[in-house]
């Protein structure tokens, strides 16, 4: 099961519940986090705009790229989507084998060498926790997605063993990237068991409601909502990757240090320090040597500054699986379809592309879909069938007419966007506010940090929200965004026909059928105006000539997905 993540901007998606008890980590072998090469010339510094906030990035309220860039090579996974969108295996952790099509049965075999950094073996018990926490049957949990996992029968494997068998009750197209992926990894069941005093596998076996509630409380709350600089004790957040989390300096940086219990190929560097640097300052940080690798959202000023560095900076550019969109809150005044239509008619979508995106990506065009991207082969046909082109041009008169018909007189708009600061989103909201003012709309715009975002979207205290979803191009990753009752469906949109079509989409591997279902879903979502796509992201990362191994990742994991391969000369 894979879900899309919030890009901060990024998308970073977000955070929710606050952890009550935490303590500052003080690993003796961790980098101080003070700079790109302070204390160790082989430590590589990566700049990211948002601060880390959760060890459990699969919790819906914490599911953020800001967390993923830290956790990519900290937690265990058996499959991933590579930088080009292809499905791959991570054999250091074990193997995945489909042993039957009817019923669909997938066997996971964990490497005998695989252990958590506290020495505890990774076992089927960790898969039990994954199954339990991502199964829609157990509403106590708040996962980013339950797609696919809810169709897996109750496990019967020995929880202390090294194999786990997933038997599906119906077909699932993305079975090979369903469980234990880089963006949705295993978490340590033994930590929860020690902290709660209950057995995960026994709770599953007996459907023990009391025990499951205790497990869910820890899973939802104790691994999320960290206050800046406050890490739980190391035994609460163990690693099972090339790195473990070192120290965290609030508002400054968080360090990844080599994991001495890692059984695979050792990192080619002495660690990675992730510095929290606003996007507009990242090029300067690269120039000054305060950052070795940067990954900002490109804008006109940033590209100009990067060009001025000449050979002092290398870069990778291209399209990716991320897009900005405007979502309506169906629990606000915008439950009125005429009011949604009025706002959609005054959105300056082409103006946003022309002024903010084309100077960076000259070939950029209006994005007309949500489930597929402009660089994908099937995009043109799906976009043409979807019907979103009726909102290509601003129509103030039409917006005024819809406002009048709606009967709504309070045209104030409580608008939020993710990223504080985020220059491109601030500029986008200004263009929208100016364009819609003649139709009577009065925008009150707030820029939110990931932590604030989680609180506001959970409470529903907004009318419209601008943010980005970042994915990997999988058909199953979109279901949580539009399905009724999903924790990632912030606007509380609900359409039973869309629910049924999404369920059918994730179950098929027939490409032509996937295209037809996607056309139907896009057409309905445009008709309902659940969201309005604004633009697909042009992607960029830049790095010092002293660093090699950095590639452009089109998926939600960002550049640090292969951080252990980075080399600093």
N, C-alpha and C positions, 0 to 999 in steps of 0.2 A: 504494500500500500504506500503510495506516494501522494503527497499533497503539495499544492503550490505554497510558496512562502512569500511573506510580505517583504518587499524591497523597501529599503529605507530611503532611504531616499528620503534608503531602502527600507526596501520593501521590507525593509527589514521587517517582518510582521511584528512584533508586539509583545506585550507582557501583561500579566494580570495580577494574580494574587501575590501578596507580599509575604516573604518568609519571616517567621517570627524570631528564629534563633539562628544566627550565623556568626562565623568568626573569620578574621582575616587569615588567609593562608600565609605561611612563612617557610616555604620549601627552601632548604639550605642551598640546593643546587639550581635554583631558579634565577633567571636574569632579573635585574632590578627593574627592567621595563622603562628605563629612563631615556633611552635613545636608540638609534639605529645600530650603533656598534659599541655602545658603552659596555665595558667589561669583557666583551667577547667579540672579536672582529669577524667571527663566523656566524654570528647571530644576524638574521635578516629581519628588517623592520617592514611591516605591511601596514598601510594606512587605511583605516575605515572610519566612516563618519559617525556611526552609532556605537553606543557602549553595550557591551555584553550584559545579559541579565538573567540567563537561565541555562541550567545543565540539561533540563528536559525540553528540548526544542520541539518535541512532538505535541506538547500541550497547546491547544488552540490559541490561548491568550499569550503564549510566549513564542510562538512559531515565527522566527525572524531570521533573516539572513545575517543580521548582526550577531546572532548566536552561532549560526552555521559556520561563519568564517573562523570562529574559534574552535568549534567542535568537529570540524570535518575529519581531522586525523587524530581524534581523541577517543571516539567511541567505535564499537565494532559493527561491521556490516559485511554481508556476503555478496552483495551486488550493488551496482551503481550505474548511472548514466554518464558516459564520458563527455569530454569537452565538445564533441560533435553531435551529441544526442543519441549515441549508440549504447545498447545494453551490454554491460560487461560484468564479469565475475571478479571478486576479490578473493583469490584462493589462499591468501595467508590465513584467512579466517575459517575456510572450509569449502564445501562444495554444495551445489544445488542440482538436484536431478528430478525431472518429471518422470514418475514411474508409471503413471496411468493417465489416460484421457477420460475414462468413464468409470468411476468419477475422476475428475481432475485431482491428482494426488502428487504432491511435491515433497521430496525428502531433502532435508537440510542435514548435512553432516559437518559437525564442528571439528576443527583441527584439534588434535590431542595437545598441541603446544599452546592453544589459546587460553590465556589467563588475564584476569583483571590485574591492575597494577598493585593491588594488595595481596596478590598471590592466589586468589580464589579462581578456580577454573571457570571458564565460560561453558555453560551447560544448557540442556533443554529447559531448565528452570527459567532462564532468561527469555526463552521463546514463550513459555507459559505467560510470563508477565506481559510480553508484547501482545499476545493473543487476547488476554484479558483486558488490557488497557485500550485496545483498538477495536473492541467488539461492541457494536451498537446496543447489544442486549444489556450491557452494563452501563446504565446512564450515570453512574457515580463518577465515571471518568470523563475528562474533557479533552479528547484527542483532536488533533487538527483534521483527521480523516479516519473513517471506519471502512472506506471503500475496499471491497475484496475480503478483508479480514472477517467481517461479519458473516461471510459465506463459508468460513472454515469451521468444520465440525469441532466439537470439544476434543482437545488433545488427550491422548492416552499414553504417551511416551513416558519412560522413566525420567523424572525431572533431573536426576543426577547424572544422566547419561549424556552422550555426545551426539545424539540424533534426535531430530524432531520431524514429525510427519504431518503435513497439512493436507487434509482431505476436504475438498470443496463440495458444497452442496449444489453448486451450479457453475458453469464455465466462467472463467475470468481471464480476459485477454492479456493483462500485464502480470501474469502469475510469476514471471521470472524476476520481477522487481517489486514484489508484493510485500515481503517481510524483510527486516534487517537490511535496509538499504543505507547508502551514505547519508541521505537526507532524512531517513527515518530509522535510526540504528537501534540496536539492542541497548537496554538499560539494565543495571545490575540488580537482579531480583534479590540477591543475598543481602544487599544493603537495606532494602525495604523490610525483609524478614527480620533482620537484626533490630531495626528501629521500631518495628510494630509488634514483634513477637508472634507473628502468624506466618504460616507457610503459604506461598503463592499457589503452588500446585494443589495443595489440599483444599484451598479456598475454591479453586476452579473445579476440582473433582466433586466437592460437596455442595457447590453453589452456596457457600457460607456467606450470607448477606452481611453479617457483622464483620467478618474478616475482610471481605471485599471492600467494605466502606473504609476500613483502616488503611488498606493498601491504596485505595483511590485518593484518600486525603494526602498521603505522603506523595504519591505520583503527581497529583495536581498542584500541590502547594509547597512542598519542601525542596523541590528541585527547580523552582521558578521564582520570579519576582525578587531576585537578589538586589539589595541596595548597592549602589556603586562602591566598589572596593571591598565588598564583604562576601567572601567565599565561605561556604560551609567547610567543615574539616575535610582533609583529604580522603578519609575513609568513607565519606558520604558521596563524593564525586570521583570515584576511581576512573582511571583510563584503561583502555584496551587497544591503543593505537600507537603509532610511532612517537607521539607526544603525550604529555600530561600537562594539566594546567599548573602554572607556577605561581606567580604573584600578580596581584591586581591593584594598580594604583588608580583610585577613583578619578575619573575625568581625564586620565592620562593614557594608561596603557594596561594591557594584560599580556602576560608572557606564556609561551608554550615551551616546555623544556623536554629534552629527550626522555622517553620512558624506558627505564632500565629493565623493565620486565617484558619489553616488546621482543617478540620472537622472530619477526621478519627482518627485512633489510633495514639497516640503521639509516636514519636521516642523513642526508648529504650536507647538512649544516648543523650549527650548534644550537639551533632553536629559532623560534619566530616570535618577535615582539609585535603585537598588534596595537598600534597607536591610534587613539581616537582623535582624528583630525578632520575638521569641517572640509567639505569638498572644495570650496573655493580657496583653501589654503594648502591643498595637497601638492600642487605643482611646485609651489615655493618650498615645501618640505622636501620634495624630491631634489630640487636644485641645491638646497642647503645640506643635503645628506642626512636630514632628520627622518627620511623614509627611503627605503630601497625599492619598494613596490607600491604603486597607488592604483586605485580602481574607482575613480569618481564617475558620476554621470556627466558625460561630455556636454558642454555648452559653448557658446561662441567665445566668451572670454577665456574659458579654460583652454580651449584648443589653441587660441592665439598665444597664450602664455606657454603652452607646451611646445609650440612651434619655435618660440624664441630660444628654447634650450638647445635646439639643433641636435648635434651628435651626443650631447650630454644626457640624452634620454632615448631609450628604445620604447616602442609601443606596439600593441596588438589592437586591431579594430575589427568590427564586424557586427552582424545582427545577432540577436539572442532571444531566448524564450522569456522575455519580460515586457510588460506593457502597462502604461498608466491608464486609469479609467476613473470615471465619476460614478459613484454608487448612490442610489437613493435609499433612504431609510423608510421602509414601508410601515413603520410604527410612528411616523411623524406626519406632518401635514401633507407630505408627498406620497401618502397612501392614496391620495386623489390622483387618478390616472391623467386627468386633464392638466393638473399642475405639473406633473412630470413631463408631459408632452410640451407644455409651454416653456419649461426651462430647457428642454432638449432643443427646441427650435431657436433659442437665442444663444446657444453655445457656439463660440467662434472656433470650431474645430479646425477649419482650414487655416485660419489666422495663427493658431497655435503651432501648426506644422510649419507654416511659412516662416514665422519669426523665431521659433525656438528649436526646431528640429532640423529643417533643411540646411541651415548654415553649418550644421555639424555633419549631417547625412543628406547630401543634395538630392538623392533619389527617393527620399522619404515621401510617403503618401498617406492619406487618411487611412486609419485602421478601421476596418468594417466588421471585424469578428472578435470573439473572445477565446474561442477554443483552438484556433489555428493562427499562425503568424504569417506576415506578408512574404517571408522568404521560403515558406514551405510550398511544395508543388501543388497542393490542392486548394491553396488559399483563394485564388481568383474565382474559381467556380462557386465556392461556398460563399464568398463575399457578395457576388452578384445575386445569388439566390436569397440572401438574408434580408434584404430590404432596408438596410441602414442608410442607404444613400439619400433617403428623404430628409435626413438631418445633416447633409453635407454643408448646406449654405444657411447663413443666419436669416431668420424670418421673424422680424420683430412684430409685424402686423399679425401674423399667425399666432405668435406667442401671446399677444394682448387678447386676441379673441379667445384663446383657450383659458387664459386667466379669468376672463369674464364669465365664461361658461362654467368654470370650476366652482364659482361661488366663494372662493377663498379670498379674504380681504387682507390678511396678514401675510405680506410677501417678503418678510425678513427671512433670510436663509442662514441658518447656523451651519457654516461650512468648516470642515477640518481637512488637513492634509498631514501625511506622515513625513516627518523630517523637520527638525528644528536645530539649525537652519537647513533650508533646501532652496537654492536660488531658482531652479527651474520650476519647481512647484509654486513658489511664491509668484513668479512671473505668470505662470499659467492661470492661477487664481485671479490675478489682477486683470488679465485679459477677459476672463469669464465675467468677473464683476462689472467691468466697464461695458461689455457687450450686452449684458442682460439688464442693466440699469434702465434703458429706455422702455423695457417691458414692465417695469415696476418692481423688479426684484432688488432687494437691498442685502448685500452679502456682509456677514460678520465672519471673518476668516480667522481660524486659529491654527498655528503650526504646532504639532505635538511631537514630543519625544516618544520612543517606543513604549515606555512605561505609561505615559499619559494616554497613548493611543489604546492600549489594552483596557484601561479603566473606562475611557469614553465609549469605545465601541461595545464593551460589555454592558454598560448601563443604557446604551442607546441614546445618549445625549448629543445627537447631531441630526441634521437634515440631509446633508450630502457630504460625501467623503471622497477625497482624491488620494489614491495610493497606487501601488503597483503589485501585480502578482508576478512571481517569477517561478517558472516551472522547468520541465525537461522534455516537453513535447509528447507526453504520454496521454493516451485517451482517458485513463482512469483518474488523472490528477484534477480534472475539472469538476467532478461530481460534488465534492465538498463545498465548492464555491456557490453553487446554485441550488443544492438539494434542500428541501424543507427541513428545518430544524438543525441544520449543520452549524457547528460552532464557528466555521469560517464564513458562513453566510451572514455577514454583519448587518446587512440591511433587512434581514428577515423576509426576503422574497420567498414566495411559495406559489408553485404551479404544479398540480398533480401530473399534468401531461409532460412537463419538463422532467419531473422526478422519474417517470416511467421510461422516458427516452434515454435519460442518463444511465439508468440501470441497464437498459438494453445495450447501450454503447459500450459500457465497461465489460460486458460479457462476450462481445464478439471480437473475433480476430480477422473477419472478412473486411478487407480494405474498402471495397465498394459500398458495403453496408455501413461502415463507419462514416464514410463521406455523406451518405444519404441521411443518416441519423444526425450528424453534425449540422447539416443544412436545416433540418427541422428544428433543432434546438435553437440555433442562432435566430431563425425567423421568429420563433415565439418570444425569445428574450428581447429581441428588438421591439416586437409588438407590445410587450409588457413594460418595456423601458426599465428593466431591473437595474441595468448599468449602461453607461455610454462609454465605449472605448475611445480613448483620446489619441494615443500614439504608441507605437512599438519603440522599444529602446534601441538606440544605437549604443553598442558596447565598446568599452575602451579600458585597457590597462596600460600602464607605462612603468618603466623600471630602469634602474641604473645599469649602465653598460657593464658594471662589475658583477651583475647578477645574471645567471642563466637558468633555464628550465621553466620560466614563466610562460604560460600559454593563455589564450583567450578561452574562457569557458562559457559556452552559450547557455548553460543551465543555471539553476538557482544556487549552486554550491559556490560560485565565485572562484577566484584564482587560487585560494588556499586549498582547493580540493587535492592538489598534488604538492603541497608545501614541502614535503620531505624530499622532493626531487630538486628543489631550488639549491643552487650553488652560488656562493659568493667568493669571488677571487680576491 
